[in-house]
Amino acid sequence: MSIFCLGVNHKTAPVEIRERLAFAESSIPSHLEEIRGLVEVNEAVVLSTCNRVEIYGASEEPGKALEGLVEYLVNHFEVTRGEVEFYRKEAEEAAHHLFEVASGLDSMVLGETEIFGQIKKAYATAQTSGATSRRMNKLFQQSFSIGKLVRSSTRIQQGSTSVGSAAVDLAEKIFGKLDGCRVMIIGAGEMSRITAQSLRSRGASSIIVSNRSFDKAEELAEELDGKAVRFDDWGSYLDQVDIVISSTGAPHAVVKKEAVARSLDDRRGHPLFLIDIAVPRDIEDEVNELDNVYLYNIDQLTRIANDGVARRERQIEVCRTVIHRFLDEKGIEALAEIPSRHRSDDNATAGETSSGEPIPNS
Amino acid sequence: MDDLYLIISTLIFFAGFVLAVVSLRGGRQGSARLNIGLAIAGLIFQSLFLKERGEMHGRCPITNGAEVLVFISWSVVIIYLALGRAFRLSLLGVFSMPLVFMFQSISIVALLSHDPGPRPPVTLDPWLELHAAMSLLAYGAFGLSGIAGVMYLVQDRQIKSHEPGRLFYSLPPIRYLTDAMMRLLVIGIFLLSIGIVAAFFMKNFPEALHLTVSGAVWVVYAFLLLIHLVKHLTPKQLSLSSMVAFGFALLTLSAL
């Protein structure tokens, strides 16, 4: 019995193909049942996210199982053999692939954590559907240990990887938790919306939107569950907010040092974080000279994001070393020979770890 | 034996400091458990040193400059262990280790070169003990407030420079540091107030110089707090003031 993996991801297939191959979450249990009904597929886990569709499994004859799976996907999804190239991995290669996916090394945003939760969910679904047994249980259990180890012992998660996440990371280094932070948007552009959404997803509240066209301000305020104010009035709110995102199309500075300095007296020592994503810039550079005021423009945020990406890329080899060291010590458990007395009751032992302990549905 | 306890404790804090520097240079916070474990281990040996010296003198072991420095170091560590996590500042311990290491190193050199030995026996005065203990605990809180100030200035510089380095990821948010500075100042003033009030109940009223110096430290910190509450000092001004005030408090010790 050996393990295998068949799939496509953001590196091997465009979104037009991935979206056709995507498994609807509610249909995964029935698909798992059908997949396990195929010739030579004993166990299966379906991992379907926006960046990848992968099927992990165990089989006495992985070559045949992989061929059967391709046939299944072509028959059940709107793809032809010619337009999609699946990667096929067996035994150790398949296990290593899963360990790298769980560690975020195969993700579009290196080191991101969402994939870890998605793998857990995929495994839990397969486990609940009775589609896993000893091989898959051991493999996925081990991938969770490795994913945690890689993230805790390397810097793969350190540094921002986009302008939005750079702004959020900086805000968290100024304010700590963003719960209750008040945000003001000056200029209702797309970048402002994305940045405000990033801040909101981390707990920022009380979003005020100001725009030359009041209708547009109201529209964005409604979307962000905030409040729209007239463009002439934004200055009077400066002492009431913690973060300002400015992105107007004005050809000159909109937020001046004098105005910010005036608002400081009423801020009672609360810091102010200004994010200028407009070109030409909206906020006078000298504002950053004020105590307790932090100004970042689009170039500075982009540089931080680029540094973050480069920093994470430099960590890839470190992460791989961590994985190799872990496997040198423990080996790939799912590849270990299972005593014959266990083979007959493979299905009956679904939901147990290698030590026979039940696997938590986490 | 007491010297040995002090040396072991100092070496533990030195190890903690080196470990922290290595972690921070690597852009990691280091293991919070290990930092706390080292701080506890160092505290145990500090306490053993103070216990032995206390038994030798038959009173609170602050009879000479070396002992006073160890007592302040002990206060810094105990306040960090008691409040560091509550203030979400586990890294405060890392930054306080160089200060503790420096104070204790001075004490070791002083005691090894000239140990004044046991003081003549006195009748124990609990008010005197309370005065001394509370005053030095207050110095511990003021010391930690100064250290939080240093951390604030480093993090402020990291963010203002637009090129955040490795320390940026390891240091706490500046708002937490500002809050910690304020709370530690309040705790310090509260403890020092108890110490000063206790002095008025002592059997032998303290010397004028002693009381003046304690009062001066209290006035400096109370003034700092008052100015901040009324005029809202910026965190940068508060950090610098807190560091300068602690320098002044240390200078007053030499006058005692």
Contacts between the chains, C-beta under 8 A, distances in Angstrom:
chain1	res1	chain2	res2	distance
A	155	B	26	7.9
A	155	B	27	5.7
A	155	B	28	7.1
A	158	B	27	6.4
A	158	B	169	5.6
A	159	B	169	7.6
A	170	B	159	6.7
A	170	B	164	7.9
A	172	B	173	6.4
A	173	B	155	7.1
A	173	B	159	6.3
A	173	B	164	7.8
A	173	B	168	6.5
A	173	B	171	7.8
A	173	B	173	5.3
A	173	B	174	7.1
A	174	B	159	6.7
A	174	B	173	6.1
A	174	B	174	5.7
A	174	B	175	6.6
A	175	B	173	6.2
A	175	B	175	5.2
A	176	B	88	7.3
A	176	B	172	7.5
A	176	B	173	3.9
A	176	B	175	5.2
A	176	B	176	5.2
A	265	B	232	7.6
A	268	B	232	5.1
A	269	B	178	7.2
A	269	B	232	4.9
A	269	B	233	7.1
A	269	B	234	6.5
A	269	B	235	6.4
A	271	B	174	6.5
A	271	B	175	6.6
A	271	B	235	7.5
A	288	B	160	6.4
A	291	B	234	3.9
A	291	B	235	7.7
A	291	B	236	5.0
A	291	B	237	7.3
A	292	B	234	4.9
A	292	B	235	6.0
A	292	B	236	7.0
A	294	B	159	5.3
A	294	B	160	6.6
A	296	B	162	6.7
A	300	B	162	4.6
A	303	B	162	7.7
A	303	B	163	7.8
A	304	B	164	6.8
